[in-house]
Amino acid sequence: MSEFVDTVFMNVKAGAGGAGAMSFRREAHVAQGGPDGGDGGKGGDIWIQADHNTVSLYAYRDHPHVKATNGVRGAGKKMHGKQGEDKIVFVPEGTIVSHREGDVIADLVSHGDRVLVARGGRAGRGNARFLTNRRRAPEFAEQGEPGEEMWITLEMKLMADAALVGFPNAGKSTLISSVSAAKPKIADYPFTTLVPNLGVVKFADHEFVLADIPGLIEGASEGKGLGFQFLRHIERARVLVILVDLAPSDGVSPQDQEAKLLKELEVYRPELLERPRLVVGSKADIAQYEFDGLAISAVTRTGMEEFLGTLGAIVDDARKNQEQPESFVVHSPKPEGFTIIREDDGAFRILGKSIERVVAMSDLTNEDALDYVHQKMVRLGVEKAMRKNGVATGDIVRIGEMEFEYSDDLG
């Protein structure tokens, strides 16, 4: 059985665009054929997609690098290169995709929800695309644009109708194994359950998903033990089942257990206390304390029908009153245009997606290509902006990976 993993870091690298071709027609009876270099293919994108057949992020724990394929370079006779294939990363429903720094990109709640996390590089244009009245024989083509690359965080939060919340050894695993097909490890010592378990419960007219959340300890909301890892799986549950031990080995009364559990939930996320909840006493067959509430025994089946019927009704009401959360995407578009900044060593740097792309996709060792880049910079207003920002002859200017010495003669 695969190990349960609910958080991973992943490096995603989209495919680079294929280079355009630099080619001229060479046919019999055609003395001076025109340019016929084809475009390259676009690089493959990387998508993250929720899939109900995926239950863990285990597959990516030891293999965090995901790459899409590059586009193929163009060829003569205006033949375009093949596009790179997209890469789809399948994750469990309820997975949150974030930048490694913490900003949320998307919350993939339902099967099929998807988000583009790394865009493939643009294809380089062949020299046939640069034919103009002024430039009759362009001897250059564009390079393919590099694909986007970034580190992201994938964090899974279980999707359950009801979650069992209790201290270690309160009987959660025994309970879920007795009412569903889930088969968690069960033993008479704390922390038997180290990963959440899901079980489908069918009783009378009710059917719902019940989650066995590993036992909390005091201070879990502050990160003690494995607190945060456990508590996040409670967040999406519609109903909370507070399970108190009627035969606790440490002598803590059911009332004190309930108070401490609710305190941990409140400190971690106060809105959890607004969820519908059912307080249940477990181990009724060996109870050491009186309990003014619903008491059950998963061993003798005492109170089980009442428990399942009551919980099923609460879940049904919660479903009616609580809409299914919608997936969302936080877009962080890069600003249009460009900016010019002064770096620590005194050099100037031009920042802007459009101008950086032009430079990255051009072969600056080619005189024709260099002239094209210069004309593009003039049309985008870069030359004028450099002068306005105090760039003078002899200053170092950087655009992406390119560095050059500015000269007024270029204008």
Secondary structure, 3 states (H helix, E strand, C coil): CCCCCCEEEEEEECCCCCCCCCCECCCCCCCCCCECCCCCCCCCCEEEEECCCCCCCHHHCCCCEEECCCCCCCECCCECCCCCCCEEEEECCCEEEEECCCCEEEEECCCCCEEEEECCCCCCCCHHHHCCCCCCCCCCCCCCCCCCEEEEEEEECCCCCEEEECCCCCCHHHHHHHHCCCCCCCCCCCCCCCCCEEEEEEECCEEEEEEECCCCCCCHHHCCCCHHHHHHHHCCCCEEEEEEECCCCCCCCHHHHHHHHHHHHHHHCHHHHHCCEEEEEECHHHCCCCCCCEECCCCCCCCHHHHHHHHHHHHHHHHHHCCCCCCEECCCCCCCCCEEEECCCCCEEEECHHHHHHHHCCCCCCHHHHHHHHHHHHHHCHHHHHHHCCCCCCCEEEECCEEEECCHHHC
